[in-house]
Each structure stands twice: as C-alpha cells, then as structure tokens.
Amino acid sequence: ADAALKEITVAMQNAGDQKIEMEELKKKAAEENRVLEKRKKAIDIEMAQVEPLVQDARKAVGSIKTEALSEIRALRAPPDVIR
C-alpha cells in the first residue's frame, strides 16, 4: 500500500510539474504570437505602400514597344541612362 501511495504521489507530482511547464510554454507561445502579429501588421502596411509602385512599374514596362527595344539594342554605345 505504501508503494502504491508513493507511486501515486510521484505521478501527481510529475503531472503538476508538467502542468506548470505547459503553462509556461503557453505563455511563451502567446507572446511569440503577439510579436508575430505586430510584425505582420508592419509588413502589411509596408506592402500596401509598395504595391502601387509595383503596379505602376508593371504598367510602364508593359507600355514599352518592341520597336523601342530593338532601337536600343541597335545602339553601339547606349547612354548611361539606358545601361
């Protein structure tokens, strides 16, 4: 009976230790989630600022005519702006 009582006591103590460890891990995970969420918001704001520039650049590149590209390729010494 004493051995069984000791086993139960040890098992309960281990369960208590595991519960404490689990709570600490939950707190760390919650803190990491807060940090990641804050970082995600900052990235989303930055992306919102950059996206219009990317769209404008796509439009500008799309409006380049093949004749203009051929002309640039034909230049022996293109100006620095073109290089």
C-alpha positions, -999 to 999 in steps of 0.1 A, spaced: 0 0 0 29 23 8 45 16 -26 12 24 -44 8 56 -24 44 66 -33 37 59 -69 6 79 -69 23 108 -51 52 107 -77 27 106 -106 8 135 -92 40 155 -86 51 148 -122 17 158 -135 19 190 -116 54 197 -130 42 190 -165 12 213 -160 35 241 -148 58 236 -178 28 235 -202 15 268 -188 50 284 -193 50 271 -229 15 286 -235 27 320 -222 58 319 -244 37 309 -274 12 337 -268 40 362 -265 55 350 -298 21 352 -314 18 388 -303 52 396 -317 45 379 -350 11 396 -353 28 430 -347 54 422 -373 28 410 -398 9 443 -394 40 463 -401 48 442 -432 12 446 -444 15 484 -441 47 484 -460 33 461 -487 3 485 -490 27 513 -497 48 494 -522 21 477 -541 10 508 -561 47 514 -571 49 478 -584 17 482 -604 29 515 -619 62 498 -628 44 469 -645 23 493 -665 54 513 -675 72 481 -686 42 469 -704 39 501 -724 74 497 -739 71 489 -776 92 463 -792 105 489 -817 120 509 -789 137 478 -775 151 470 -810 163 505 -814 181 504 -780 197 470 -789 210 485 -821 229 513 -804 266 507 -803 272 528 -772 239 534 -754 237 564 -730 243 556 -693 206 561 -685 198 532 -708 225 509 -694 
